[in-house]
């Protein structure tokens, strides 16, 4: 068995089974950041000019339309700050929100405050709850760690479909290097866009057909939409200085925005999944990834991160409360949910997938200079 080891620079460790350390104990996540991300990430005047050029293109494409782009807004920090930045640069986004049934009240309040203050239009797509519930139960039964995939897949599929139907050429995403330069290992969170795996898990463990649930595919959003339909997904936050703590303070001061205890906790399900299910059942603590991104970008010290990691993301009382909430929401007993927790762990490799397509596509995109970094 491999000896436990923590990176000497960040807090990633051997809970990522594929992690590699150099002779100084620095992990490959940090080295990839230094080699692939830092030289190509510009938030100075060059980034400002790149963003201005992008904004000019978006405005030209959206001229005469009610809105010139789409922003997917969850109510979390990244998408909220993106909405602020987009309007600061004069864009007219349609705020797009997907309700998969797990919104926290804080998320709802944050969305409303931003939309009202900025005078933006909000479009909300509500996912068929009975189908979502059945699919999420199928993921619990499957034993894989990435049980949040049904939510994420629906978010992307719905937004892409809307953009294609309404001929919107630009989708703005809050994905960024500042808080996400180190990615979750593939064994922790498998690709959410893999419809082959999603359908295989549902085929084996689902109980009703997915008639209304939206699906997409990697080929659709990597090839069909950008190169055939001309729909681009862009990341404006990579062009501006983005300090998480400062952005949260600005949003609180200007909009009355409320923070969350942890990244992605705007969803009650994700809070349960990342705060309890992943670390307790599989030993995967996503805070290590999140903190490590902040460490290498100078927003947190390694000592601060290690101190926070000494305590679980959710205390026992909160876990009991959330455990009961999730079971009740899914229409099952606490005992049944506990049974899924106690069942043998599986991985994405135990089900059909398009991993070979992802691997090939990643190599091609990297060779062409269209993508840098990414999951192993």
C-alpha positions in Angstrom: 0.0 0.0 0.0 1.3 3.5 -0.9 2.6 5.6 2.0 0.5 8.6 2.8 2.1 11.9 1.6 1.1 15.5 1.4 2.4 18.0 -1.2 5.1 20.3 0.3 3.6 23.3 -1.5 -0.2 22.7 -1.5 -2.4 20.3 0.5 -3.1 17.7 -2.2 -2.2 14.2 -1.0 -2.3 10.5 -1.8 -6.1 10.4 -1.5 -5.6 11.2 -5.1 -4.3 7.8 -6.2 -2.6 9.2 -9.3 -0.7 12.0 -7.7 3.0 12.2 -8.4 5.7 14.1 -6.4 9.0 15.4 -7.5 12.3 15.2 -5.5 11.2 18.2 -3.4 7.8 16.7 -2.5 5.9 19.0 -4.9 2.9 17.4 -6.5 2.2 17.3 -10.2 -0.9 19.5 -9.7 1.4 22.3 -8.6 3.9 21.6 -11.4 1.2 21.6 -14.0 -0.1 24.9 -12.7 3.4 26.4 -13.0 4.1 24.9 -16.5 0.7 25.2 -18.3 -1.4 27.8 -16.5 0.8 30.6 -15.2 2.6 31.4 -18.4 -0.8 31.7 -20.3 -2.9 33.5 -17.6 -3.0 37.2 -17.9 -5.0 39.4 -15.6 -3.1 42.6 -16.2 -3.5 45.1 -19.1 -3.1 42.3 -21.6 -6.1 40.4 -20.0 -8.1 43.6 -19.9 -7.5 44.1 -23.6 -8.4 40.5 -24.4 -11.6 40.9 -22.4 -12.4 44.2 -24.2 -12.0 42.5 -27.6 -14.2 39.6 -26.5 -16.9 42.0 -25.2 -16.8 43.9 -28.5 -17.4 40.6 -30.3 -20.3 39.6 -28.0 -21.9 43.0 -28.4 -21.6 42.8 -32.2 -23.2 39.4 -32.3 -26.0 40.5 -29.9 -26.8 43.8 -31.6 -30.6 44.2 -31.9 -31.4 41.3 -29.5 -32.8 41.5 -26.0 -29.6 40.1 -24.6 -26.2 39.4 -26.0 -25.0 36.4 -24.0 -26.1 33.9 -21.3 -24.7 33.6 -17.8 -25.4 30.5 -15.8 -26.0 31.8 -12.3 -26.1 29.4 -9.3 -25.9 32.0 -6.6 -22.3 30.9 -5.8 -19.3 33.2 -5.7 -17.8 32.5 -9.2 -21.0 32.9 -11.2 -22.1 35.9 -9.0 -18.9 37.7 -9.5 -18.9 36.9 -13.2 -22.4 38.5 -13.5 -21.0 41.7 -11.8 -17.9 41.8 -14.1 -20.0 41.2 -17.3 -22.3 44.2 -16.5 -19.3 46.3 -15.6 -18.0 45.7 -19.1 -21.3 46.7 -20.6 -22.7 43.3 -21.5 -26.4 42.6 -21.5 -26.6 39.0 -20.2 -29.6 36.8 -19.8 -29.3 35.3 -16.3 -29.9 31.6 -16.8 -30.7 29.4 -13.8 -31.4 25.7 -13.6 -33.5 24.5 -10.7 -32.8 20.8 -10.1 -34.7 20.8 -6.8 -31.8 21.4 -4.4 -31.5 25.2 -4.2 -30.7 26.6 -0.8 -32.6 29.7 0.3 -29.4 31.6 0.4 -28.8 30.8 -3.3 -32.3 31.9 -4.2 -31.8 35.2 -2.3 -28.4 35.8 -3.9 -29.8 35.3 -7.4 -32.7 37.6 -6.8 -30.5 40.4 -5.3 -28.1 40.4 -8.2 -30.8 40.3 -10.8 -32.9 43.1 -9.1 -29.9 45.4 -8.5 -28.5 45.0 -12.0 -31.9 45.1 -13.8 -31.3 41.8 -15.6 -33.8 39.3 -16.9 -33.8 35.9 -15.2 -34.8 32.7 -17.0 -35.3 29.7 -14.8 -35.5 26.1 -16.2 -37.0 23.6 -13.7 -35.9 20.0 -14.2 -38.6 17.3 -13.9 -38.3 16.4 -10.2 -39.5 12.8 -10.5 -37.0 12.1 -13.2 -34.2 13.9 -11.3 -35.0 12.0 -8.2 -35.0 8.7 -9.9 -31.7 9.4 -11.6 -30.0 10.6 -8.4 -31.2 7.4 -6.6 -29.8 5.4 -9.4 -26.4 7.0 -8.8 -26.6 6.3 -5.1 -27.4 2.6 -5.9 -24.5 2.4 -8.4 -21.9 3.1 -5.6 -19.9 5.6 -7.6 -18.5 8.7 -5.9 -19.7 11.2 -8.5 -23.4 11.2 -7.4 -23.7 14.9 -8.2 -23.4 14.2 -12.0 -27.2 14.3 -12.6 -27.4 17.9 -11.4 -24.3 19.1 -13.3 -25.3 17.3 -16.5 -28.7 18.8 -16.5 -27.2 22.3 -15.9 -25.0 22.1 -19.0 -27.4 20.3 -21.2 -30.2 22.8 -20.5 -28.1 25.9 -21.1 -26.6 24.5 -24.3 -30.0 23.6 -25.6 -31.4 27.1 -24.8 -28.4 28.8 -26.5 -28.9 26.7 -29.7 -32.6 27.3 -29.8 -32.3 31.0 -29.4 -29.2 31.5 -31.5 -27.2 32.9 -28.7 -23.5 32.7 -29.6 -21.9 33.3 -26.3 -22.2 31.4 -23.0 -20.3 33.0 -20.1 -19.1 30.7 -17.4 -17.6 31.4 -14.0 -15.0 28.7 -14.4 -11.6 30.2 -13.7 -8.0 29.7 -12.8 -8.0 31.8 -9.7 -10.1 29.4 -7.6 -10.1 26.3 -9.8 -6.6 26.0 -11.3 -6.2 22.6 -9.5 -8.8 20.2 -10.6 -10.6 17.4 -8.9 -9.0 14.1 -9.7 -10.9 12.1 -12.3 -11.6 9.3 -9.8 -13.2 11.8 -7.4 -15.5 13.5 -9.9 -15.9 11.8 -13.3 -16.9 13.8 -16.3 -20.4 15.1 -15.8 -21.0 15.4 -19.6 -20.6 11.6 -20.2 -24.2 10.7 -21.3 -23.1 7.1 -22.0 -22.3 6.5 -18.3 -25.3 8.5 -17.1 -27.6 6.3 -19.2 -25.9 3.1 -18.3 -26.2 3.8 -14.6 -29.9 4.8 -15.0 -30.5 1.7 -17.2 -29.2 -0.6 -14.4 -30.7 1.2 -11.4 -33.4 3.6 -12.5 -37.1 2.8 -12.3 -38.7 5.2 -14.8 -37.8 6.5 -18.3 -36.0 9.8 -18.6 -38.5 11.6 -20.9 -37.9 15.2 -19.9 -34.4 15.1 -18.4 -32.0 17.0 -20.7 -28.9 15.2 -21.9 -25.8 16.4 -23.8 -22.5 14.8 -24.8 -18.8 15.7 -25.0 -18.9 15.7 -28.8 -21.9 18.0 -28.8 -20.4 20.7 -26.7 -16.8 20.4 -27.8 -17.4 20.1 -31.5 -21.0 20.6 -32.7 -21.8 23.7 -30.8 -18.6 25.7 -31.1 -17.5 24.6 -34.6 -20.8 24.0 -36.4 -23.3 26.2 -34.6 -20.7 28.9 -33.6 -21.7 28.9 -29.9 -18.7 29.7 -27.7 -18.3 29.1 -24.0 -15.9 31.7 -22.6 -14.3 32.4 -19.2 -14.1 36.2 -18.6 -12.8 35.8 -15.0 -9.5 34.6 -16.4 -9.0 38.0 -17.9 -9.5 40.1 -14.7 -7.9 40.2 -11.2 -10.0 37.8 -9.2 -9.4 37.4 -5.5 -12.1 35.3 -3.9 -12.2 37.1 -0.5 -12.2 40.5 -2.1 -14.9 39.5 -4.6 -17.1 38.1 -1.8 -16.7 41.4 0.1 -17.6 43.4 -3.0 -20.7 41.3 -3.7 -21.8 41.7 0.0 -21.3 45.4 0.0 -22.9 46.2 -3.4 -25.7 43.6 -3.6 -26.2 42.2 -0.1 -24.9 38.9 -1.3 -24.5 36.2 1.4 -21.4 33.8 1.5 -21.4 30.1 1.9 -19.3 28.0 4.3 -17.7 26.3 1.3 -17.5 26.5 -2.4 -20.5 24.8 -4.2 -22.6 24.8 -1.0 -25.3 26.9 -2.7 -26.9 23.5 -3.5 -28.2 21.5 -0.6 -27.4 18.3 -2.4 -23.8 19.3 -3.2 -23.4 20.4 0.4 -24.3 16.9 1.5 -22.2 15.3 -1.2 -19.0 17.3 -0.9 -19.3 17.9 2.9 -20.1 14.4 3.9 -20.6 11.7 1.3 -17.4 12.0 -0.6 -15.0 12.4 2.4 -16.7 9.9 4.7 -17.4 7.2 2.2 -14.5 7.5 -0.2 -11.9 9.6 1.6 -12.1 12.4 -1.0 -12.2 15.9 0.6 -12.8 18.5 -2.2 -11.6 21.2 0.2 -8.0 19.9 -0.6 -8.5 20.8 -4.2 -10.2 24.1 -3.5 -7.7 25.2 -0.9 -4.8 24.1 -3.0 -6.0 26.4 -5.8 -6.1 29.3 -3.4 -2.6 28.4 -2.1 -0.8 28.4 -5.4 -2.6 31.6 -6.5 -1.5 33.4 -3.2 -5.0 33.7 -1.6 -4.4 31.3 1.3 -1.4 29.9 3.1 -0.7 26.2 3.3 -0.8 26.5 7.1 -4.3 28.0 7.1 -5.5 25.2 4.8 -4.0 22.5 7.0 -5.6 24.0 10.1 -9.1 24.1 8.4 -8.7 20.5 7.2 -8.2 19.3 10.8 -12.0 19.7 11.2 -14.6 18.0 8.9 -16.5 20.3 6.5 -19.8 19.5 8.3 -20.1 18.7 12.1 -22.0 15.7 13.3 -25.2 17.6 14.1 -25.3 19.1 10.7 -24.6 15.7 9.1 -27.5 14.1 10.8 -29.8 17.0 9.8 -28.6 16.9 6.1 -28.8 13.1 6.0 -32.4 13.2 7.1 -33.2 16.1 4.7 -31.7 14.3 1.7 -33.4 11.0 2.5 -36.8 12.7 2.9 -36.3 14.8 -0.3 -35.6 11.6 -2.3 -38.6 9.8 -0.8 -36.6 7.1 1.0 -35.9 6.2 4.6 -32.8 7.2 6.5 -32.0 3.5 6.8 -32.1 3.0 3.0 -29.8 5.9 2.5 -27.5 4.5 5.1 -27.5 1.2 3.2 -26.2 3.0 0.1 -23.5 4.6 2.2 -22.5 1.2 3.7 -22.5 -0.6 0.3 -19.3 -1.4 -1.5 -17.6 1.5 -3.3 -17.5 1.5 -7.1 -15.8 3.8 -9.6 -16.6 5.2 -13.0 -14.7 2.2 -14.5 -17.4 -0.2 -13.3 -19.8 1.3 -15.9 -19.9 2.1 -19.6 -18.2 5.4 -20.4 -16.7 7.6 -23.1 -13.4 7.9 -21.3 -11.4 6.9 -24.4 -13.2 9.8 -26.3 -12.3 12.3 -23.5 -8.7 11.1 -23.5 -8.3 11.3 -27.2 -10.0 14.7 -27.4 -7.9 16.1 -24.6 -4.7 15.1 -26.5 -5.9 16.6 -29.7 -7.1 19.9 -28.1 -3.8 20.2 -26.3 -1.8 19.7 -29.4 -3.9 22.3 -31.2 -3.4 24.7 -28.3 -7.1 24.9 -27.7 -7.0 23.7 -24.1 -4.5 23.7 -21.3 -4.3 21.7 -18.1 -7.4 19.7 -17.2 -8.0 16.4 -15.4 -5.7 13.5 -15.6 
